[in-house]
């Protein structure tokens, strides 16, 4: 699983119109950690398990991560 950026987490959460607290429930990662990650545009300083849990939760909710952290990171919404 490739890594994601703070920008992508922030964009995905806003696209889904969910709070950091809701993403915390879905991913098992604390809301405080999610908010900290979102302050960074690049790959946030965090553990790989936390990044993977957030990615999996957002993908399950209908987010597709596009690009790479080095080249055009973004998101795409898909119907679930």
mmCIF file of the N, C-alpha and C atoms, coordinates in Angstrom:
data_MODEL
# 
_entry.id   MODEL 
# 
loop_
_atom_site.group_PDB 
_atom_site.id 
_atom_site.type_symbol 
_atom_site.label_atom_id 
_atom_site.label_alt_id 
_atom_site.label_comp_id 
_atom_site.label_asym_id 
_atom_site.label_entity_id 
_atom_site.label_seq_id 
_atom_site.pdbx_PDB_ins_code 
_atom_site.Cartn_x 
_atom_site.Cartn_y 
_atom_site.Cartn_z 
_atom_site.occupancy 
_atom_site.B_iso_or_equiv 
_atom_site.pdbx_formal_charge 
_atom_site.auth_seq_id 
_atom_site.auth_comp_id 
_atom_site.auth_asym_id 
_atom_site.auth_atom_id 
_atom_site.pdbx_PDB_model_num 
ATOM 1   N N  . UNK A 1 1  ? 0.857   -1.171 0.000  1.00 0.00 ? 1  UNK A N  1 
ATOM 2   C CA . UNK A 1 1  ? 0.000   0.000  0.000  1.00 0.00 ? 1  UNK A CA 1 
ATOM 3   C C  . UNK A 1 1  ? 0.907   1.239  0.000  1.00 0.00 ? 1  UNK A C  1 
ATOM 4   N N  . UNK A 1 2  ? 0.684   2.131  -0.955 1.00 0.00 ? 2  UNK A N  1 
ATOM 5   C CA . UNK A 1 2  ? 1.526   3.331  -0.997 1.00 0.00 ? 2  UNK A CA 1 
ATOM 6   C C  . UNK A 1 2  ? 1.049   4.339  0.042  1.00 0.00 ? 2  UNK A C  1 
ATOM 7   N N  . UNK A 1 3  ? 1.920   5.240  0.378  1.00 0.00 ? 3  UNK A N  1 
ATOM 8   C CA . UNK A 1 3  ? 1.625   6.197  1.433  1.00 0.00 ? 3  UNK A CA 1 
ATOM 9   C C  . UNK A 1 3  ? 0.795   7.366  0.895  1.00 0.00 ? 3  UNK A C  1 
ATOM 10  N N  . UNK A 1 4  ? 0.180   8.098  1.790  1.00 0.00 ? 4  UNK A N  1 
ATOM 11  C CA . UNK A 1 4  ? -0.661  9.240  1.432  1.00 0.00 ? 4  UNK A CA 1 
ATOM 12  C C  . UNK A 1 4  ? -0.156  10.489 2.138  1.00 0.00 ? 4  UNK A C  1 
ATOM 13  N N  . UNK A 1 5  ? -0.583  11.632 1.644  1.00 0.00 ? 5  UNK A N  1 
ATOM 14  C CA . UNK A 1 5  ? -0.141  12.903 2.204  1.00 0.00 ? 5  UNK A CA 1 
ATOM 15  C C  . UNK A 1 5  ? -1.204  13.492 3.133  1.00 0.00 ? 5  UNK A C  1 
ATOM 16  N N  . UNK A 1 6  ? -0.768  14.424 3.948  1.00 0.00 ? 6  UNK A N  1 
ATOM 17  C CA . UNK A 1 6  ? -1.699  15.146 4.805  1.00 0.00 ? 6  UNK A CA 1 
ATOM 18  C C  . UNK A 1 6  ? -2.734  15.883 3.981  1.00 0.00 ? 6  UNK A C  1 
ATOM 19  N N  . UNK A 1 7  ? -2.305  16.442 2.844  1.00 0.00 ? 7  UNK A N  1 
ATOM 20  C CA . UNK A 1 7  ? -3.232  17.117 1.936  1.00 0.00 ? 7  UNK A CA 1 
ATOM 21  C C  . UNK A 1 7  ? -4.327  16.164 1.477  1.00 0.00 ? 7  UNK A C  1 
ATOM 22  N N  . UNK A 1 8  ? -3.959  14.924 1.106  1.00 0.00 ? 8  UNK A N  1 
ATOM 23  C CA . UNK A 1 8  ? -4.954  13.958 0.636  1.00 0.00 ? 8  UNK A CA 1 
ATOM 24  C C  . UNK A 1 8  ? -5.926  13.566 1.742  1.00 0.00 ? 8  UNK A C  1 
ATOM 25  N N  . UNK A 1 9  ? -5.430  13.405 2.955  1.00 0.00 ? 9  UNK A N  1 
ATOM 26  C CA . UNK A 1 9  ? -6.311  13.078 4.078  1.00 0.00 ? 9  UNK A CA 1 
ATOM 27  C C  . UNK A 1 9  ? -7.312  14.204 4.287  1.00 0.00 ? 9  UNK A C  1 
ATOM 28  N N  . UNK A 1 10 ? -6.819  15.421 4.317  1.00 0.00 ? 10 UNK A N  1 
ATOM 29  C CA . UNK A 1 10 ? -7.654  16.606 4.518  1.00 0.00 ? 10 UNK A CA 1 
ATOM 30  C C  . UNK A 1 10 ? -8.699  16.725 3.402  1.00 0.00 ? 10 UNK A C  1 
ATOM 31  N N  . UNK A 1 11 ? -8.261  16.568 2.147  1.00 0.00 ? 11 UNK A N  1 
ATOM 32  C CA . UNK A 1 11 ? -9.173  16.673 1.008  1.00 0.00 ? 11 UNK A CA 1 
ATOM 33  C C  . UNK A 1 11 ? -10.228 15.570 1.024  1.00 0.00 ? 11 UNK A C  1 
ATOM 34  N N  . UNK A 1 12 ? -9.814  14.357 1.357  1.00 0.00 ? 12 UNK A N  1 
ATOM 35  C CA . UNK A 1 12 ? -10.745 13.225 1.395  1.00 0.00 ? 12 UNK A CA 1 
ATOM 36  C C  . UNK A 1 12 ? -11.795 13.420 2.478  1.00 0.00 ? 12 UNK A C  1 
ATOM 37  N N  . UNK A 1 13 ? -11.364 13.848 3.642  1.00 0.00 ? 13 UNK A N  1 
ATOM 38  C CA . UNK A 1 13 ? -12.302 14.048 4.741  1.00 0.00 ? 13 UNK A CA 1 
ATOM 39  C C  . UNK A 1 13 ? -13.315 15.133 4.387  1.00 0.00 ? 13 UNK A C  1 
ATOM 40  N N  . UNK A 1 14 ? -12.828 16.208 3.800  1.00 0.00 ? 14 UNK A N  1 
ATOM 41  C CA . UNK A 1 14 ? -13.734 17.291 3.419  1.00 0.00 ? 14 UNK A CA 1 
ATOM 42  C C  . UNK A 1 14 ? -14.659 16.853 2.283  1.00 0.00 ? 14 UNK A C  1 
ATOM 43  N N  . UNK A 1 15 ? -14.132 16.085 1.345  1.00 0.00 ? 15 UNK A N  1 
ATOM 44  C CA . UNK A 1 15 ? -14.961 15.578 0.253  1.00 0.00 ? 15 UNK A CA 1 
ATOM 45  C C  . UNK A 1 15 ? -16.093 14.689 0.745  1.00 0.00 ? 15 UNK A C  1 
ATOM 46  N N  . UNK A 1 16 ? -15.811 13.916 1.762  1.00 0.00 ? 16 UNK A N  1 
ATOM 47  C CA . UNK A 1 16 ? -16.829 13.038 2.347  1.00 0.00 ? 16 UNK A CA 1 
ATOM 48  C C  . UNK A 1 16 ? -17.724 13.756 3.359  1.00 0.00 ? 16 UNK A C  1 
ATOM 49  N N  . UNK A 1 17 ? -17.314 14.983 3.702  1.00 0.00 ? 17 UNK A N  1 
ATOM 50  C CA . UNK A 1 17 ? -18.046 15.778 4.694  1.00 0.00 ? 17 UNK A CA 1 
ATOM 51  C C  . UNK A 1 17 ? -18.142 15.055 6.035  1.00 0.00 ? 17 UNK A C  1 
ATOM 52  N N  . UNK A 1 18 ? -16.975 14.535 6.472  1.00 0.00 ? 18 UNK A N  1 
ATOM 53  C CA . UNK A 1 18 ? -16.926 13.885 7.777  1.00 0.00 ? 18 UNK A CA 1 
ATOM 54  C C  . UNK A 1 18 ? -15.917 14.615 8.660  1.00 0.00 ? 18 UNK A C  1 
ATOM 55  N N  . UNK A 1 19 ? -16.150 14.565 9.935  1.00 0.00 ? 19 UNK A N  1 
ATOM 56  C CA . UNK A 1 19 ? -15.261 15.211 10.900 1.00 0.00 ? 19 UNK A CA 1 
ATOM 57  C C  . UNK A 1 19 ? -14.040 14.328 11.165 1.00 0.00 ? 19 UNK A C  1 
ATOM 58  N N  . UNK A 1 20 ? -13.040 14.938 11.776 1.00 0.00 ? 20 UNK A N  1 
ATOM 59  C CA . UNK A 1 20 ? -11.871 14.172 12.199 1.00 0.00 ? 20 UNK A CA 1 
ATOM 60  C C  . UNK A 1 20 ? -12.291 13.122 13.222 1.00 0.00 ? 20 UNK A C  1 
ATOM 61  N N  . UNK A 1 21 ? -13.281 13.454 14.026 1.00 0.00 ? 21 UNK A N  1 
ATOM 62  C CA . UNK A 1 21 ? -13.771 12.507 15.029 1.00 0.00 ? 21 UNK A CA 1 
ATOM 63  C C  . UNK A 1 21 ? -14.425 11.292 14.362 1.00 0.00 ? 21 UNK A C  1 
ATOM 64  N N  . UNK A 1 22 ? -15.178 11.514 13.286 1.00 0.00 ? 22 UNK A N  1 
ATOM 65  C CA . UNK A 1 22 ? -15.806 10.402 12.563 1.00 0.00 ? 22 UNK A CA 1 
ATOM 66  C C  . UNK A 1 22 ? -14.733 9.546  11.892 1.00 0.00 ? 22 UNK A C  1 
ATOM 67  N N  . UNK A 1 23 ? -13.735 10.189 11.280 1.00 0.00 ? 23 UNK A N  1 
ATOM 68  C CA . UNK A 1 23 ? -12.644 9.425  10.678 1.00 0.00 ? 23 UNK A CA 1 
ATOM 69  C C  . UNK A 1 23 ? -11.892 8.639  11.739 1.00 0.00 ? 23 UNK A C  1 
ATOM 70  N N  . UNK A 1 24 ? -11.786 9.200  12.916 1.00 0.00 ? 24 UNK A N  1 
ATOM 71  C CA . UNK A 1 24 ? -11.154 8.502  14.029 1.00 0.00 ? 24 UNK A CA 1 
ATOM 72  C C  . UNK A 1 24 ? -11.921 7.214  14.355 1.00 0.00 ? 24 UNK A C  1 
ATOM 73  N N  . UNK A 1 25 ? -13.241 7.309  14.405 1.00 0.00 ? 25 UNK A N  1 
ATOM 74  C CA . UNK A 1 25 ? -14.071 6.120  14.665 1.00 0.00 ? 25 UNK A CA 1 
ATOM 75  C C  . UNK A 1 25 ? -13.882 5.068  13.579 1.00 0.00 ? 25 UNK A C  1 
ATOM 76  N N  . UNK A 1 26 ? -13.821 5.517  12.324 1.00 0.00 ? 26 UNK A N  1 
ATOM 77  C CA . UNK A 1 26 ? -13.714 4.589  11.199 1.00 0.00 ? 26 UNK A CA 1 
ATOM 78  C C  . UNK A 1 26 ? -12.334 3.939  11.097 1.00 0.00 ? 26 UNK A C  1 
ATOM 79  N N  . UNK A 1 27 ? -11.306 4.665  11.511 1.00 0.00 ? 27 UNK A N  1 
ATOM 80  C CA . UNK A 1 27 ? -9.936  4.185  11.313 1.00 0.00 ? 27 UNK A CA 1 
ATOM 81  C C  . UNK A 1 27 ? -9.268  3.630  12.563 1.00 0.00 ? 27 UNK A C  1 
ATOM 82  N N  . UNK A 1 28 ? -9.763  4.032  13.737 1.00 0.00 ? 28 UNK A N  1 
ATOM 83  C CA . UNK A 1 28 ? -9.096  3.632  14.973 1.00 0.00 ? 28 UNK A CA 1 
ATOM 84  C C  . UNK A 1 28 ? -7.890  4.492  15.310 1.00 0.00 ? 28 UNK A C  1 
ATOM 85  N N  . UNK A 1 29 ? -7.689  5.584  14.572 1.00 0.00 ? 29 UNK A N  1 
ATOM 86  C CA . UNK A 1 29 ? -6.600  6.526  14.824 1.00 0.00 ? 29 UNK A CA 1 
ATOM 87  C C  . UNK A 1 29 ? -7.204  7.731  15.538 1.00 0.00 ? 29 UNK A C  1 
ATOM 88  N N  . UNK A 1 30 ? -6.543  8.242  16.553 1.00 0.00 ? 30 UNK A N  1 
ATOM 89  C CA . UNK A 1 30 ? -7.124  9.338  17.330 1.00 0.00 ? 30 UNK A CA 1 
ATOM 90  C C  . UNK A 1 30 ? -7.363  10.573 16.469 1.00 0.00 ? 30 UNK A C  1 
ATOM 91  N N  . UNK A 1 31 ? -8.417  11.315 16.796 1.00 0.00 ? 31 UNK A N  1 
ATOM 92  C CA . UNK A 1 31 ? -8.747  12.548 16.080 1.00 0.00 ? 31 UNK A CA 1 
ATOM 93  C C  . UNK A 1 31 ? -7.597  13.541 16.182 1.00 0.00 ? 31 UNK A C  1 
ATOM 94  N N  . UNK A 1 32 ? -6.943  13.580 17.317 1.00 0.00 ? 32 UNK A N  1 
ATOM 95  C CA . UNK A 1 32 ? -5.806  14.490 17.498 1.00 0.00 ? 32 UNK A CA 1 
ATOM 96  C C  . UNK A 1 32 ? -4.683  14.157 16.515 1.00 0.00 ? 32 UNK A C  1 
ATOM 97  N N  . UNK A 1 33 ? -4.409  12.874 16.335 1.00 0.00 ? 33 UNK A N  1 
ATOM 98  C CA . UNK A 1 33 ? -3.379  12.452 15.387 1.00 0.00 ? 33 UNK A CA 1 
ATOM 99  C C  . UNK A 1 33 ? -3.787  12.801 13.959 1.00 0.00 ? 33 UNK A C  1 
ATOM 100 N N  . UNK A 1 34 ? -5.049  12.588 13.623 1.00 0.00 ? 34 UNK A N  1 
ATOM 101 C CA . UNK A 1 34 ? -5.541  12.917 12.284 1.00 0.00 ? 34 UNK A CA 1 
ATOM 102 C C  . UNK A 1 34 ? -5.390  14.412 12.020 1.00 0.00 ? 34 UNK A C  1 
ATOM 103 N N  . UNK A 1 35 ? -5.787  15.231 12.962 1.00 0.00 ? 35 UNK A N  1 
ATOM 104 C CA . UNK A 1 35 ? -5.666  16.685 12.794 1.00 0.00 ? 35 UNK A CA 1 
ATOM 105 C C  . UNK A 1 35 ? -4.216  17.106 12.636 1.00 0.00 ? 35 UNK A C  1 
ATOM 106 N N  . UNK A 1 36 ? -3.316  16.464 13.381 1.00 0.00 ? 36 UNK A N  1 
ATOM 107 C CA . UNK A 1 36 ? -1.888  16.770 13.257 1.00 0.00 ? 36 UNK A CA 1 
ATOM 108 C C  . UNK A 1 36 ? -1.391  16.380 11.868 1.00 0.00 ? 36 UNK A C  1 
ATOM 109 N N  . UNK A 1 37 ? -1.789  15.207 11.393 1.00 0.00 ? 37 UNK A N  1 
ATOM 110 C CA . UNK A 1 37 ? -1.372  14.754 10.066 1.00 0.00 ? 37 UNK A CA 1 
ATOM 111 C C  . UNK A 1 37 ? -1.840  15.720 8.982  1.00 0.00 ? 37 UNK A C  1 
ATOM 112 N N  . UNK A 1 38 ? -3.042  16.235 9.138  1.00 0.00 ? 38 UNK A N  1 
ATOM 113 C CA . UNK A 1 38 ? -3.625  17.106 8.120  1.00 0.00 ? 38 UNK A CA 1 
ATOM 114 C C  . UNK A 1 38 ? -2.931  18.463 8.011  1.00 0.00 ? 38 UNK A C  1 
ATOM 115 N N  . UNK A 1 39 ? -2.128  18.834 8.993  1.00 0.00 ? 39 UNK A N  1 
ATOM 116 C CA . UNK A 1 39 ? -1.429  20.117 8.921  1.00 0.00 ? 39 UNK A CA 1 
ATOM 117 C C  . UNK A 1 39 ? -0.258  20.075 7.947  1.00 0.00 ? 39 UNK A C  1 
ATOM 118 N N  . UNK A 1 40 ? 0.137   18.885 7.538  1.00 0.00 ? 40 UNK A N  1 
ATOM 119 C CA . UNK A 1 40 ? 1.265   18.716 6.627  1.00 0.00 ? 40 UNK A CA 1 
ATOM 120 C C  . UNK A 1 40 ? 0.751   18.447 5.216  1.00 0.00 ? 40 UNK A C  1 
ATOM 121 N N  . UNK A 1 41 ? 1.355   19.083 4.217  1.00 0.00 ? 41 UNK A N  1 
ATOM 122 C CA . UNK A 1 41 ? 0.959   18.824 2.835  1.00 0.00 ? 41 UNK A CA 1 
ATOM 123 C C  . UNK A 1 41 ? 1.636   17.576 2.284  1.00 0.00 ? 41 UNK A C  1 
ATOM 124 N N  . UNK A 1 42 ? 2.803   17.254 2.794  1.00 0.00 ? 42 UNK A N  1 
ATOM 125 C CA . UNK A 1 42 ? 3.537   16.070 2.349  1.00 0.00 ? 42 UNK A CA 1 
ATOM 126 C C  . UNK A 1 42 ? 3.142   14.872 3.215  1.00 0.00 ? 42 UNK A C  1 
ATOM 127 N N  . UNK A 1 43 ? 3.903   13.782 3.091  1.00 0.00 ? 43 UNK A N  1 
ATOM 128 C CA . UNK A 1 43 ? 3.646   12.593 3.906  1.00 0.00 ? 43 UNK A CA 1 
ATOM 129 C C  . UNK A 1 43 ? 3.854   12.982 5.365  1.00 0.00 ? 43 UNK A C  1 
ATOM 130 N N  . UNK A 1 44 ? 2.820   12.794 6.194  1.00 0.00 ? 44 UNK A N  1 
ATOM 131 C CA . UNK A 1 44 ? 2.957   13.188 7.599  1.00 0.00 ? 44 UNK A CA 1 
ATOM 132 C C  . UNK A 1 44 ? 3.885   12.265 8.366  1.00 0.00 ? 44 UNK A C  1 
ATOM 133 N N  . UNK A 1 45 ? 4.510   12.823 9.386  1.00 0.00 ? 45 UNK A N  1 
ATOM 134 C CA . UNK A 1 45 ? 5.345   12.014 10.277 1.00 0.00 ? 45 UNK A CA 1 
ATOM 135 C C  . UNK A 1 45 ? 4.387   11.207 11.155 1.00 0.00 ? 45 UNK A C  1 
ATOM 136 N N  . UNK A 1 46 ? 4.268   9.947  10.853 1.00 0.00 ? 46 UNK A N  1 
ATOM 137 C CA . UNK A 1 46 ? 3.362   9.065  11.588 1.00 0.00 ? 46 UNK A CA 1 
ATOM 138 C C  . UNK A 1 46 ? 3.797   7.628  11.344 1.00 0.00 ? 46 UNK A C  1 
ATOM 139 N N  . UNK A 1 47 ? 3.144   6.716  12.020 1.00 0.00 ? 47 UNK A N  1 
ATOM 140 C CA . UNK A 1 47 ? 3.462   5.306  11.810 1.00 0.00 ? 47 UNK A CA 1 
ATOM 141 C C  . UNK A 1 47 ? 2.769   4.794  10.552 1.00 0.00 ? 47 UNK A C  1 
ATOM 142 N N  . UNK A 1 48 ? 3.375   3.826  9.918  1.00 0.00 ? 48 UNK A N  1 
ATOM 143 C CA . UNK A 1 48 ? 2.786   3.206  8.727  1.00 0.00 ? 48 UNK A CA 1 
ATOM 144 C C  . UNK A 1 48 ? 1.424   2.586  9.064  1.00 0.00 ? 48 UNK A C  1 
ATOM 145 N N  . UNK A 1 49 ? 1.271   1.898  10.215 1.00 0.00 ? 49 UNK A N  1 
ATOM 146 C CA . UNK A 1 49 ? -0.057  1.359  10.538 1.00 0.00 ? 49 UNK A CA 1 
ATOM 147 C C  . UNK A 1 49 ? -1.142  2.449  10.629 1.00 0.00 ? 49 UNK A C  1 
ATOM 148 N N  . UNK A 1 50 ? -0.813  3.616  11.196 1.00 0.00 ? 50 UNK A N  1 
ATOM 149 C CA . UNK A 1 50 ? -1.799  4.700  11.265 1.00 0.00 ? 50 UNK A CA 1 
ATOM 150 C C  . UNK A 1 50 ? -2.159  5.203  9.874  1.00 0.00 ? 50 UNK A C  1 
ATOM 151 N N  . UNK A 1 51 ? -1.158  5.421  9.031  1.00 0.00 ? 51 UNK A N  1 
ATOM 152 C CA . UNK A 1 51 ? -1.428  5.876  7.661  1.00 0.00 ? 51 UNK A CA 1 
ATOM 153 C C  . UNK A 1 51 ? -2.255  4.844  6.896  1.00 0.00 ? 51 UNK A C  1 
ATOM 154 N N  . UNK A 1 52 ? -1.932  3.575  7.058  1.00 0.00 ? 52 UNK A N  1 
ATOM 155 C CA . UNK A 1 52 ? -2.683  2.517  6.375  1.00 0.00 ? 52 UNK A CA 1 
ATOM 156 C C  . UNK A 1 52 ? -4.122  2.429  6.872  1.00 0.00 ? 52 UNK A C  1 
ATOM 157 N N  . UNK A 1 53 ? -4.329  2.608  8.175  1.00 0.00 ? 53 UNK A N  1 
ATOM 158 C CA . UNK A 1 53 ? -5.690  2.551  8.739  1.00 0.00 ? 53 UNK A CA 1 
ATOM 159 C C  . UNK A 1 53 ? -6.540  3.703  8.216  1.00 0.00 ? 53 UNK A C  1 
ATOM 160 N N  . UNK A 1 54 ? -5.958  4.890  8.145  1.00 0.00 ? 54 UNK A N  1 
ATOM 161 C CA . UNK A 1 54 ? -6.696  6.045  7.625  1.00 0.00 ? 54 UNK A CA 1 
ATOM 162 C C  . UNK A 1 54 ? -7.005  5.839  6.150  1.00 0.00 ? 54 UNK A C  1 
ATOM 163 N N  . UNK A 1 55 ? -6.013  5.392  5.400  1.00 0.00 ? 55 UNK A N  1 
ATOM 164 C CA . UNK A 1 55 ? -6.217  5.144  3.969  1.00 0.00 ? 55 UNK A CA 1 
ATOM 165 C C  . UNK A 1 55 ? -7.337  4.122  3.753  1.00 0.00 ? 55 UNK A C  1 
ATOM 166 N N  . UNK A 1 56 ? -7.296  3.022  4.482  1.00 0.00 ? 56 UNK A N  1 
ATOM 167 C CA . UNK A 1 56 ? -8.311  1.970  4.322  1.00 0.00 ? 56 UNK A CA 1 
ATOM 168 C C  . UNK A 1 56 ? -9.709  2.488  4.670  1.00 0.00 ? 56 UNK A C  1 
ATOM 169 N N  . UNK A 1 57 ? -9.820  3.264  5.733  1.00 0.00 ? 57 UNK A N  1 
ATOM 170 C CA . UNK A 1 57 ? -11.120 3.808  6.133  1.00 0.00 ? 57 UNK A CA 1 
ATOM 171 C C  . UNK A 1 57 ? -11.667 4.748  5.061  1.00 0.00 ? 57 UNK A C  1 
ATOM 172 N N  . UNK A 1 58 ? -10.812 5.602  4.519  1.00 0.00 ? 58 UNK A N  1 
ATOM 173 C CA . UNK A 1 58 ? -11.259 6.550  3.493  1.00 0.00 ? 58 UNK A CA 1 
ATOM 174 C C  . UNK A 1 58 ? -11.597 5.828  2.189  1.00 0.00 ? 58 UNK A C  1 
ATOM 175 N N  . UNK A 1 59 ? -10.822 4.827  1.832  1.00 0.00 ? 59 UNK A N  1 
ATOM 176 C CA . UNK A 1 59 ? -11.126 4.060  0.620  1.00 0.00 ? 59 UNK A CA 1 
ATOM 177 C C  . UNK A 1 59 ? -12.457 3.325  0.771  1.00 0.00 ? 59 UNK A C  1 
ATOM 178 N N  . UNK A 1 60 ? -12.725 2.785  1.947  1.00 0.00 ? 60 UNK A N  1 
ATOM 179 C CA . UNK A 1 60 ? -14.000 2.102  2.191  1.00 0.00 ? 60 UNK A CA 1 
ATOM 180 C C  . UNK A 1 60 ? -15.178 3.058  2.084  1.00 0.00 ? 60 UNK A C  1 
ATOM 181 N N  . UNK A 1 61 ? -14.924 4.332  2.362  1.00 0.00 ? 61 UNK A N  1 
ATOM 182 C CA . UNK A 1 61 ? -15.980 5.344  2.314  1.00 0.00 ? 61 UNK A CA 1 
ATOM 183 C C  . UNK A 1 61 ? -16.152 5.929  0.914  1.00 0.00 ? 61 UNK A C  1 
ATOM 184 N N  . UNK A 1 62 ? -15.301 5.520  -0.050 1.00 0.00 ? 62 UNK A N  1 
ATOM 185 C CA . UNK A 1 62 ? -15.490 5.961  -1.423 1.00 0.00 ? 62 UNK A CA 1 
ATOM 186 C C  . UNK A 1 62 ? -14.412 6.859  -1.991 1.00 0.00 ? 62 UNK A C  1 
ATOM 187 N N  . UNK A 1 63 ? -13.269 6.926  -1.346 1.00 0.00 ? 63 UNK A N  1 
ATOM 188 C CA . UNK A 1 63 ? -12.174 7.758  -1.842 1.00 0.00 ? 63 UNK A CA 1 
ATOM 189 C C  . UNK A 1 63 ? -11.172 6.900  -2.593 1.00 0.00 ? 63 UNK A C  1 
ATOM 190 N N  . UNK A 1 64 ? -10.724 7.403  -3.733 1.00 0.00 ? 64 UNK A N  1 
ATOM 191 C CA . UNK A 1 64 ? -9.624  6.775  -4.467 1.00 0.00 ? 64 UNK A CA 1 
ATOM 192 C C  . UNK A 1 64 ? -8.458  7.758  -4.426 1.00 0.00 ? 64 UNK A C  1 
ATOM 193 N N  . UNK A 1 65 ? -7.313  7.302  -3.994 1.00 0.00 ? 65 UNK A N  1 
ATOM 194 C CA . UNK A 1 65 ? -6.127  8.142  -3.938 1.00 0.00 ? 65 UNK A CA 1 
ATOM 195 C C  . UNK A 1 65 ? -5.412  8.052  -5.270 1.00 0.00 ? 65 UNK A C  1 
ATOM 196 N N  . UNK A 1 66 ? -5.072  9.215  -5.839 1.00 0.00 ? 66 UNK A N  1 
ATOM 197 C CA . UNK A 1 66 ? -4.426  9.251  -7.150 1.00 0.00 ? 66 UNK A CA 1 
ATOM 198 C C  . UNK A 1 66 ? -3.090  9.974  -7.040 1.00 0.00 ? 66 UNK A C  1 
ATOM 199 N N  . UNK A 1 67 ? -2.226  9.728  -8.007 1.00 0.00 ? 67 UNK A N  1 
ATOM 200 C CA . UNK A 1 67 ? -0.901  10.327 -7.992 1.00 0.00 ? 67 UNK A CA 1 
ATOM 201 C C  . UNK A 1 67 ? -0.030  9.666  -6.939 1.00 0.00 ? 67 UNK A C  1 
ATOM 202 N N  . UNK A 1 68 ? 1.103   10.283 -6.703 1.00 0.00 ? 68 UNK A N  1 
ATOM 203 C CA . UNK A 1 68 ? 2.010   9.817  -5.663 1.00 0.00 ? 68 UNK A CA 1 
ATOM 204 C C  . UNK A 1 68 ? 2.364   11.012 -4.789 1.00 0.00 ? 68 UNK A C  1 
ATOM 205 N N  . UNK A 1 69 ? 2.900   10.783 -3.603 1.00 0.00 ? 69 UNK A N  1 
ATOM 206 C CA . UNK A 1 69 ? 3.286   11.923 -2.769 1.00 0.00 ? 69 UNK A CA 1 
ATOM 207 C C  . UNK A 1 69 ? 4.248   12.881 -3.475 1.00 0.00 ? 69 UNK A C  1 
ATOM 208 N N  . UNK A 1 70 ? 5.049   12.364 -4.420 1.00 0.00 ? 70 UNK A N  1 
ATOM 209 C CA . UNK A 1 70 ? 6.020   13.193 -5.129 1.00 0.00 ? 70 UNK A CA 1 
ATOM 210 C C  . UNK A 1 70 ? 5.468   13.798 -6.415 1.00 0.00 ? 70 UNK A C  1 
ATOM 211 N N  . UNK A 1 71 ? 4.378   13.248 -6.943 1.00 0.00 ? 71 UNK A N  1 
ATOM 212 C CA . UNK A 1 71 ? 3.898   13.669 -8.258 1.00 0.00 ? 71 UNK A CA 1 
ATOM 213 C C  . UNK A 1 71 ? 2.372   13.711 -8.309 1.00 0.00 ? 71 UNK A C  1 
ATOM 214 N N  . UNK A 1 72 ? 1.813   14.869 -8.097 1.00 0.00 ? 72 UNK A N  1 
ATOM 215 C CA . UNK A 1 72 ? 0.379   15.083 -8.262 1.00 0.00 ? 72 UNK A CA 1 
ATOM 216 C C  . UNK A 1 72 ? -0.522  14.332 -7.319 1.00 0.00 ? 72 UNK A C  1 
ATOM 217 N N  . UNK A 1 73 ? -0.261  14.365 -6.002 1.00 0.00 ? 73 UNK A N  1 
ATOM 218 C CA . UNK A 1 73 ? -1.159  13.651 -5.090 1.00 0.00 ? 73 UNK A CA 1 
ATOM 219 C C  . UNK A 1 73 ? -2.541  14.292 -5.081 1.00 0.00 ? 73 UNK A C  1 
ATOM 220 N N  . UNK A 1 74 ? -3.558  13.462 -5.094 1.00 0.00 ? 74 UNK A N  1 
ATOM 221 C CA . UNK A 1 74 ? -4.933  13.955 -5.059 1.00 0.00 ? 74 UNK A CA 1 
ATOM 222 C C  . UNK A 1 74 ? -5.884  12.852 -4.668 1.00 0.00 ? 74 UNK A C  1 
ATOM 223 N N  . UNK A 1 75 ? -7.151  13.150 -4.832 1.00 0.00 ? 75 UNK A N  1 
ATOM 224 C CA . UNK A 1 75 ? -8.192  12.160 -4.535 1.00 0.00 ? 75 UNK A CA 1 
ATOM 225 C C  . UNK A 1 75 ? -9.215  12.174 -5.655 1.00 0.00 ? 75 UNK A C  1 
ATOM 226 N N  . UNK A 1 76 ? -9.973  11.103 -5.727 1.00 0.00 ? 76 UNK A N  1 
ATOM 227 C CA . UNK A 1 76 ? -11.108 10.997 -6.629 1.00 0.00 ? 76 UNK A CA 1 
ATOM 228 C C  . UNK A 1 76 ? -12.227 10.356 -5.828 1.00 0.00 ? 76 UNK A C  1 
ATOM 229 N N  . UNK A 1 77 ? -13.412 10.887 -5.956 1.00 0.00 ? 77 UNK A N  1 
ATOM 230 C CA . UNK A 1 77 ? -14.573 10.313 -5.260 1.00 0.00 ? 77 UNK A CA 1 
ATOM 231 C C  . UNK A 1 77 ? -15.187 9.265  -6.178 1.00 0.00 ? 77 UNK A C  1 
ATOM 232 N N  . UNK A 1 78 ? -15.569 8.140  -5.597 1.00 0.00 ? 78 UNK A N  1 
ATOM 233 C CA . UNK A 1 78 ? -16.279 7.124  -6.363 1.00 0.00 ? 78 UNK A CA 1 
ATOM 234 C C  . UNK A 1 78 ? -17.532 6.723  -5.614 1.00 0.00 ? 78 UNK A C  1 
ATOM 235 N N  . UNK A 1 79 ? -18.472 6.230  -6.338 1.00 0.00 ? 79 UNK A N  1 
ATOM 236 C CA . UNK A 1 79 ? -19.717 5.786  -5.705 1.00 0.00 ? 79 UNK A CA 1 
ATOM 237 C C  . UNK A 1 79 ? -19.466 4.478  -4.983 1.00 0.00 ? 79 UNK A C  1 
ATOM 238 N N  . UNK A 1 80 ? -20.017 4.375  -3.785 1.00 0.00 ? 80 UNK A N  1 
ATOM 239 C CA . UNK A 1 80 ? -19.874 3.117  -3.020 1.00 0.00 ? 80 UNK A CA 1 
ATOM 240 C C  . UNK A 1 80 ? -21.186 2.389  -2.956 1.00 0.00 ? 80 UNK A C  1 
# 
